[in-house]
Amino acid sequence: MSLEASPAQNATILLVDDDPNLVLLVKDYLEMQGYRVLTAAHGNEGLAILQQQTPDLIICDVMMPQMDGYSFVSAVRQQTHLSWLPVLFLSAKGQTHDRIKGLQTGGDVYLVKPFEPDELLAQIQALLKQTARLRETQGLQPPAVPTPPPGVELTPTETRILWYVARGMSNREIAAELHVSQRTVESHVSNMLGKTGCHNRTELARWAIDYHYV
């Protein structure tokens, strides 16, 4: 039995999960309920999508390749223009300590697989209504997506590296985090210096802050 329709059902949801069967089922179900669903197979892909679009809610698996759900949500929570987003964890890890870690990491709800579709829908509706109430009572609006000045176009990878640069991480640390070579990171940083007109990493970090990349 389907739940009563909610006015929030034209909202956009980002679904981050590496199980293509689950993604297909959840996406189809939510779209039938009136939601728009964006999908990503892992955290890095999810972050790239978030640099282009800001959804109303995130549904995220925990165990994924390249970047797991905990790391992904931590990264989301540390970005000012995304930190307000409600997050619902979906995970096969159902032990108490797993739930606690998910909530401490920044999740608002932790739902264990397998789950009932109606329960997922109810949690989504509750999170969207809660977020809407908070924005109304506190006068909050979702911050704008980063908008670089005309003529500056950063790739998703450059945008990701820029975020780490602005957080004060070294090229070696960024390379380890992204599982790429240090030379690759250095190349991207050099490209961004040329694109932005900055002369060093300090100026580049300030540029990222000024244009709301962090």
Secondary structure, 3 states (H helix, E strand, C coil): CCCCCCHHHHCEEEEECCCHHHHHHHHHHHHHCCCEEEEECCHHHHHHHHCCCCCCEEEEECCCCCCCHHHHHHHHHCCCCCCCCCEEEEECCCCHHHHHHHHHHCCCEEEECCCCHHHHHHHHHHHHHHHHHHHHHHCCCCCCCCCCCCCCCCCHHHHHHHHHHHCCCCHHHHHHHHCCCHHHHHHHHHHHHHHHCCCCHHHHHHHHHHCCCC
